[in-house]
Amino acid sequence: MRLGVLRRGSIDERARPPRRSAGTDIIVTLPGTNFMVTYFKPAGTSHIIARPNWTNDPDASIELAEFLEQALTAANDKARELGWIV
């Protein structure tokens, strides 16, 4: 499964699938579905947190829990790449 990772606000990065990036949020999607979850790094912390605005897709071939588990891994990888966390 290839997740799309978007860092809100970075238009150039948006053009490069499957890993995309944007400003203060990391948005993870699963292409071909409506799944989406947004992560942010609170000031003064060393971790990212999911915003409560995720979207489900009951017609997708995987369950929401599986998507969220894989999305967190992808978001953590992106946060490390961006230097937000170690």
C-alpha positions as CSV (number, residue, x, y, z in Angstrom):
1,M,0.0,0.0,0.0
2,R,1.4,3.4,-1.0
3,L,0.4,6.3,1.2
4,G,0.5,9.9,0.0
5,V,2.2,12.2,2.4
6,L,1.6,16.0,2.1
7,R,3.1,18.8,4.0
8,R,0.5,21.5,3.8
9,G,1.6,24.7,2.0
10,S,4.4,23.3,-0.1
11,I,3.0,23.4,-3.7
12,D,6.2,22.0,-5.3
13,E,6.1,19.0,-3.1
14,R,2.5,18.3,-4.0
15,A,3.4,17.6,-7.5
16,R,5.5,14.6,-6.6
17,P,3.6,11.4,-5.7
18,P,3.5,9.3,-3.6
19,R,5.2,11.2,-0.8
20,R,4.1,14.8,-0.7
21,S,4.6,17.5,1.8
22,A,2.9,21.0,3.4
23,G,3.7,24.0,6.2
24,T,2.8,23.1,9.8
25,D,0.8,19.9,9.1
26,I,1.6,16.5,7.6
27,I,-1.4,15.1,5.7
28,V,-1.5,11.4,4.9
29,T,-3.9,10.0,2.3
30,L,-4.4,6.6,0.7
31,P,-4.8,7.1,-3.1
32,G,-8.0,5.7,-4.5
33,T,-9.8,6.1,-1.2
34,N,-11.3,8.9,0.9
35,F,-8.9,8.1,3.8
36,M,-7.1,11.2,5.2
37,V,-5.5,12.1,8.5
38,T,-3.6,15.3,9.4
39,Y,-0.7,15.3,11.9
40,F,0.9,18.3,13.6
41,K,3.8,18.9,16.0
42,P,2.9,20.9,19.1
43,A,5.4,23.5,20.1
44,G,7.9,22.3,22.6
45,T,7.2,18.6,22.0
46,S,9.2,15.8,20.4
47,H,6.3,14.0,18.8
48,I,3.4,14.5,16.3
49,I,-0.3,14.2,17.0
50,A,-3.2,13.4,14.7
51,R,-5.8,16.2,14.4
52,P,-9.4,15.0,14.9
53,N,-10.4,15.7,11.3
54,W,-9.5,12.3,9.8
55,T,-11.9,10.9,7.2
56,N,-13.0,7.3,6.8
57,D,-13.9,5.3,3.7
58,P,-16.2,2.4,4.4
59,D,-15.9,1.2,0.8
60,A,-12.1,0.9,1.0
61,S,-10.4,-2.5,0.9
62,I,-8.8,-1.9,4.3
63,E,-10.2,-0.9,7.7
64,L,-9.7,2.6,9.2
65,A,-7.5,1.2,12.0
66,E,-5.1,-0.3,9.5
67,F,-4.9,2.9,7.6
68,L,-4.3,5.0,10.7
69,E,-1.5,2.6,11.9
70,Q,0.2,2.9,8.5
71,A,-0.5,6.6,8.3
72,L,1.2,7.2,11.7
73,T,4.3,5.4,10.5
74,A,4.4,7.4,7.2
75,A,3.9,10.7,9.1
76,N,6.6,9.9,11.6
77,D,9.0,9.1,8.7
78,K,8.1,12.5,7.0
79,A,8.5,14.4,10.3
80,R,12.0,12.9,10.7
81,E,12.8,13.8,7.1
82,L,11.7,17.4,7.9
83,G,13.7,17.5,11.1
84,W,10.6,17.9,13.3
85,I,11.5,14.8,15.4
86,V,14.5,12.6,15.8
